[in-house]
Amino acid sequence: MSDYDDDGDFMVEDDADSFQYDNSDDSGEEEPDAILENKYYNAKAKKTDEPEESIKDFKEVVDLDVDKTDWGFKALKQIVKVSFKLNKLDVTLSHYIKLLEYISLQKVTKNYIEKSCNTILENVANSNDMNFLEKFYSLTLECLESVKNERLLQKTNLKLAKLWLDRKEYQRLLSITRNLYNSCLLEDGTEDQRKGTLLLEIFALEIQMYTETKNKKKLKALYQQCLAVTSAISHPKIMGVIRECGGKMHLSEGEWDAAQTDFFEAFKNYDEAGSEQRIQCLKYLVLANMLMQSKINPFDSQETKPYKNDKEIIAMTNLVDAYQQLDLKTFEKILKQNKKIFFEDDKFIKFHIEGILKKLRSQCLCLLIKPYTRIELSFIERKLNVSVEEVEDLIVGLILDEQVKGRIDQVDQILVLYERYIFITNLATEKIFLRDGDDSLQYEACGKWASNLDSLYNSVIGKVV
């Protein structure tokens, strides 16, 4: 947002008479407001190249503004912004206190106060000085309480709660959200559905906290509570946050369908809000799609298709294709080439990608051992490009899930299968199929061939005997 937009410098006055020409005073002296306006813009012109000088000039505007007009308020706001950028926190705080005096005296309109406070609070939230931040917010809340500006008071508390969430100060977060929640209760202790929008904003903050702390019990209860709020006209970004956290909850519980639904709803809400989080949510949607082993490409829908060729999504779409084709080598290659996307940017994606890779290896292992009754672990190790220990872990998992019936011969390092799949000494070692397709037909043909050989063998042995 530009400084001009921020200050509303080009807002037209409501009084139409202000445009009338008045020739009653020919003294040539400038009106006080005109002097303040000129000094203000002269100071503003120095903000970028001469910030220190601009602060001095803005102070002159404040000193001259004895009637506490909009120009003094604007000058103080600029001093707060420039001094904070220069990391002069004492100067920032001292002039912010003067700015709050304008609010206390109600010398500025409520809408402009709200806009200005939001801008300033967003700026100072980047500070790492916790003492400064606490003092800054404390002064703001104290001033807003005194002038009974409930709307801005709630917004400021929500901003402070978001700050504590970002900094993982969960007790401080809960202290604020509990007070806000109590303000949404009726005398009988039930929730005031007329305050549904505020309720959802409170729940959105808490649900993020429970997601990060992995408190599944409270997360599930709060998620259901969010869905029960029907009277709210909430910002789509708030619903995006709630649905995203719901999707993560369902994914951690293995409820793939529910997770996919929530991530898709979260994506649509973020998309409507114009939030960049929509891209991250699409990645989560892809995760759910792969974990549920769906053959439907998540980017075939009308809503997601426009993002299929987004630079952050291309790797995900390629990963989906490789997964659906059971192309293990390509899958691992994509992961290796995009480590930042899959392993560094998001711990949630990293955790589940590792699970998907294990699931894919397990599927490929099942195809690999299909023709055998006995197979060396070292052979599986080479084909899957993993360690013997990982091979054993995969096999144990498949045995426990009853997808494979067999045992591991630890002495000879061989997998022994109880059920006779197909056993052909040389053919299977020549070509190993690691993709889904018509392989099952080839295995079936090999099985018939092996059965015929077995019958022929028994027939010949019978005649010899």
Buried (B, 14 or more C-beta within 10 A) or exposed (E): EEBEEBBBBEEEEEEEEEEEEEEEEEEEEEEBEEBBBEBBEBBBEBBEEEBEEBBEBBBBBBEBBEEBBBBBBBBBBBBBBBBBEEEBBEBBBEBBBBBBBBBEEEBBEEEBBBBBBBBBBEBBBEBEEEEBBEBBBEBBBEBBEEBEBEEBBBBBBBBBBBBBBEBEBBEBBBEBBEEBBEBBEEEEEEBBBEBBBBBBBBBBBBBBBBBBEEBEEEBBEBBEBBEEBEEBEBBBBBBBBBBBBBBBBBBBEEBBEBBBBBBBBBBBBBBBBEBEBBBBBBBBBBBBBBBBEBEEBBBEEEEBEEBBEEEBBBBBBBBBBBBBBBBBEBBBEBBEEBEEBBBEBBEBBBEBBEEBBBBBBBBBBBBBBBBBBEBBBEBBBEBBEBEEEBBBBBBEBBBEEEEBEBEBEEEEBBBEBEEEBBBBEEEBEEEBBBBBEEBEEBBEEBBEEBEEEEEEEEEEEEEEE
